[in-house]
Amino acid sequence: MAKATRNIAKHLAIVFVGTFIVAAVIDFGSELFIREVSTLVLALFFLLFIILLHIIFDIVAVAVMSAEEAPFHAKAANKVRGAGQAVRLIRNADLVANFCADVVGDVTGTISGALAAGTVLDILGLFGKPAPPSIMVSTVFLALVAALTVTGKAWGKTLGVSRANEIIFYVGKVISWIESTTGMKVIPAGKQRKRGKKA
């Protein structure tokens, strides 16, 4: 019981620290970018980038929960780049999915909403007088951002399930490059995922 409590506390601490760091980095970057950007086109481009980032991490979250560990063992034994990292990703599927969907997903979702609200003001500034009602422009633009995000995530979930192993293998290669470059182990070893018995 004490060990389970410690594991939960450790998990929550990782989520808290991870969320704080990711939110700080993305928010600082977006604020810095928006202050330097003076054109509406670049602001829209950055907003689309944040939405895309949200969708990509959601795809990874779905894929890691759907991927099979077994196909990567032979590749890992043959020292194929990214295979060992893919195994570790799958063995830590709950943590990885939580980080991608909840931490990065919620942070990018919040920031995209804030960026969209700021972009609405820029759009209104393009109109002369009389300008269209701000509530109309705001409603249409924010609804468009929501529609793009939800549609992208719906497509991403289908992709994440149907091509789970390919996606996780690619993510494993990216993590392998990060680990070889920094010398830091990004994903812990983890335990083999237990599968239910087939009928």
C-alpha positions in Angstrom: 0.0 0.0 0.0 2.8 2.4 0.9 4.6 1.5 -2.3 1.5 2.2 -4.4 1.0 5.5 -2.6 4.6 6.5 -3.4 4.2 5.5 -7.0 1.0 7.7 -7.3 2.8 10.6 -5.6 5.8 10.2 -8.0 3.5 10.1 -11.0 1.6 13.2 -9.9 4.9 15.0 -9.2 6.1 14.1 -12.7 2.8 15.3 -14.2 3.0 18.6 -12.3 6.6 19.3 -13.1 6.2 18.2 -16.7 3.1 20.4 -17.2 4.8 23.4 -15.6 7.9 23.1 -17.8 5.9 22.4 -21.0 3.4 25.2 -20.3 6.2 27.7 -19.5 8.3 26.9 -22.6 5.4 27.0 -25.0 3.8 30.0 -23.5 7.1 31.9 -23.3 7.8 31.0 -26.9 4.4 32.0 -28.1 4.4 35.3 -26.2 7.9 36.1 -27.6 6.8 35.2 -31.1 3.6 37.2 -31.0 5.4 40.3 -29.6 7.9 40.1 -32.5 5.4 39.3 -35.2 3.6 42.3 -36.7 1.8 40.6 -39.5 -1.5 38.8 -39.2 -0.3 36.1 -41.6 2.6 35.0 -39.3 0.3 35.1 -36.3 -2.1 32.8 -38.1 0.8 30.5 -39.1 1.9 30.2 -35.5 -1.7 29.5 -34.4 -1.9 26.7 -36.9 1.5 25.3 -35.7 0.2 25.1 -32.1 -3.0 23.3 -33.3 -0.8 20.9 -35.4 1.4 20.3 -32.3 -1.8 19.5 -30.3 -2.9 17.0 -33.0 0.5 15.3 -33.3 0.9 14.7 -29.6 -2.7 13.3 -29.5 -1.8 10.9 -32.3 1.2 9.7 -30.3 -1.0 9.2 -27.2 -3.4 7.0 -29.1 -0.6 5.1 -30.9 1.3 4.3 -27.8 -1.8 2.7 -26.2 -2.5 0.7 -29.4 1.1 -0.4 -30.3 2.4 -3.9 -29.8 5.7 -4.5 -28.1 6.6 -7.8 -29.6 7.5 -6.7 -33.2 10.2 -4.4 -31.8 12.1 -7.0 -29.8 14.0 -8.5 -32.8 14.8 -5.0 -34.1 16.1 -4.0 -30.6 18.2 -7.2 -30.5 19.7 -6.2 -33.9 20.4 -2.7 -32.6 18.0 -1.0 -35.0 17.9 2.7 -34.2 14.7 3.6 -32.3 13.5 0.0 -31.6 14.7 0.0 -28.0 13.1 3.4 -27.4 9.9 2.1 -29.0 9.8 -0.8 -26.5 10.3 1.7 -23.6 7.6 3.9 -24.9 5.1 1.0 -25.0 6.1 -0.2 -21.6 5.4 3.3 -20.2 2.3 3.7 -22.3 0.2 5.2 -19.5 2.8 7.9 -18.6 3.5 8.7 -22.3 -0.2 8.9 -23.1 -0.9 11.1 -20.1 2.0 13.4 -21.0 1.0 13.7 -24.7 -2.8 13.9 -24.3 -3.2 15.7 -21.0 0.0 17.7 -20.4 0.9 18.8 -24.0 -2.6 18.5 -25.2 -4.2 20.7 -22.5 -1.3 23.3 -22.7 -1.5 23.6 -26.5 -5.3 23.7 -26.3 -5.2 26.6 -23.8 -2.5 28.5 -25.7 -4.3 28.1 -29.0 -7.4 29.5 -27.5 -5.5 32.5 -26.1 -3.8 33.0 -29.5 -7.1 32.8 -31.3 -8.6 35.5 -29.1 -5.6 37.8 -29.7 -5.8 37.1 -33.5 -9.5 38.2 -33.5 -8.4 41.6 -32.3 -5.9 41.8 -35.2 -8.6 40.8 -37.6 -11.0 43.4 -36.3 -8.2 46.0 -36.8 -8.2 45.3 -40.5 -11.8 46.5 -40.9 -12.6 50.2 -41.3 -15.6 51.8 -39.8 -18.2 50.6 -39.4 -16.6 47.3 -38.4 -18.5 44.1 -38.1 -19.7 43.2 -34.6 -16.8 41.8 -32.6 -18.9 39.0 -31.1 -19.7 37.8 -34.6 -16.0 37.8 -35.7 -14.9 36.2 -32.4 -17.6 33.5 -32.6 -16.8 32.5 -36.2 -13.0 32.5 -35.7 -13.0 30.6 -32.4 -15.5 28.1 -33.8 -13.2 27.6 -36.8 -10.2 26.9 -34.5 -12.3 24.4 -32.5 -13.5 22.7 -35.7 -9.9 22.4 -37.0 -8.7 21.0 -33.7 -11.5 18.5 -33.2 -11.4 17.3 -36.8 -7.7 16.9 -36.8 -7.8 14.9 -33.5 -10.6 12.7 -35.0 -8.4 12.0 -38.0 -5.4 11.5 -35.8 -7.1 8.9 -33.6 -7.9 6.8 -36.7 -4.3 7.1 -37.8 -3.0 6.4 -34.3 -4.8 3.1 -34.1 -4.3 1.9 -37.7 -0.6 2.7 -37.8 0.4 2.5 -34.2 3.6 0.6 -34.5 4.9 2.7 -37.4 4.2 5.9 -35.5 5.8 4.7 -32.3 8.8 3.4 -34.2 9.3 6.9 -35.7 8.9 8.5 -32.3 11.4 6.0 -31.0 13.9 7.1 -33.6 13.4 10.8 -32.6 14.0 9.9 -29.0 17.0 7.8 -29.9 18.5 10.9 -31.7 17.7 13.1 -28.6 19.3 10.6 -26.3 22.4 10.1 -28.4 22.8 13.9 -28.7 22.2 14.8 -25.1 23.4 11.7 -23.4 20.3 11.6 -21.3 17.8 8.8 -21.1 14.4 10.2 -22.0 12.2 7.2 -21.3 12.7 4.8 -18.4 12.9 1.0 -18.9 9.4 0.3 -17.6 7.7 -3.1 -17.2 6.3 -5.3 -19.9 2.7 -4.5 -20.6 0.4 -7.2 -19.4 -2.1 -8.4 -22.0 -5.5 -9.9 -21.2 -5.9 -13.6 -22.2 -7.6 -14.2 -25.4 -10.7 -16.3 -25.4 
